[in-house]
Amino acid sequence: MGLLGFFSTEEEKRAADVRKGVVAPTRAERQKCWEARDGFFACLDANNIVDPIKEDKAAAKACRQESAKFEENCAEKWVVYFKQWRVQDIQKKRRLAELEAQGGIKMDVNTDFTARK
């Protein structure tokens, strides 16, 4: 960051605006966010951390660099959303595996609302 709190470049200002949710990210910025998210989640997986919100100390210790990159490249609200989504997705997959182990029948369900041919 530049002198007296001013941004030294227009890129830094845009990045800060994206993080704050002031402007929508471009396709390239979204891709960069998703890559940072995937790297952070891979680190969490490698360290057996499911919930980076509840297990924030363990996540910070194990995945400091990945977390910093994730938070630097994604909007603040997206960071929270993705962390919550991760927990729900893992819980859903575990529950489906439990149901299948109990003899549940897997059904293919289409959640795409586009017209079918």
N, C-alpha and C positions, 0 to 999 in steps of 0.2 A: 504494500500500500504506500502511496506517496506521502509527502510531507503534509503535516497538519490534518491528516485524515482524508485528504483528497486522493482520488484514485490516480495512479500514475499513468494508466493507459485506459483507453476506451474499452478494451477487452476485459480489464479487471472490473470496470463499472458494470459492463453487461453481465459478467459472471456473477457479480454480487446481486444484480437485479433478478437474475434467473433463480438464484438461491432463495431470495426473499419472495419470489412469486410475483414480482412486479411485471415481468415480461415472460411470454411463453418461450420455452426453449425451441431451438431449431431442430431439425432432424439429426444433425451431427451432434448437437448438445445432448439430445435424448439418448443417442447411441452411446456416447461417452458415459452418461449416467448409468445406463444399463450394464455396460462393461464393468464399471466400478462396483455396482451392486452385485454382479455375479462374482467378482473377485472377493468381495466382503463375505458373501454367503458361502463361498468355497472355503474360506478361512474358518468361518463359524462351523461348517460341517467337519472340517479337519480337526477341530478342537471340541467336537461334540457339544456345541452350544446351540440350543434351539431358539431361545428367546433373548435377543440381544438387548431388549429393554429391561427385562427383569434381571438378567444376568449381565448387567452393564459393566461391572468391574472385571469380570472374567473376559468379556468380549473386548474391553479396552486393553487389557493386558495381552491377550493372545493375538488380537488383530488390529493393533494400533494404526499401522500404515494403511491397511485396507479400509478401515473405518474413516480415516482422515480423507482418503481419496474419494470414498463414497459420499461423504458429506460435502466435500469441495465441489464435486461434479453434479450433484443433484439438488433440486429444490428442497428446502427444509421440510415441506409438507410431504414430498415424495419419500424422503428418508423415513419419516414416521410411518407412512402408509406401507412401504415395502417391508419394514421390520414387522409390522402387525400382520401383513399378508403372509409373510414367511411362517409365522407361528400357526396361523389358521390352515395354511396349506399342508404343513407337516402333520397337524392334528387330523385333518381330513384324510390324508394318505394312510396314516396309522389306523384310523377307524375303518376305512375300507378294507385294509389288510386283515383286521380283526374279523370283520364280517365275512370275508371270503374264507378265512380259516375256520369259521363256524359253519361253513356250508352255504353261505350266501351266493346267489347267482349274480354274476356281473352283467350289467345291462349297458349297452351302448346308448348314450343319450346325446342328442344333438342340441346344443344350446345356441346354434347359429340361427339368427332370425331372418336370414335372407330367404328369398323365395326358392322353393325346391322345384326341381323339374321332374 
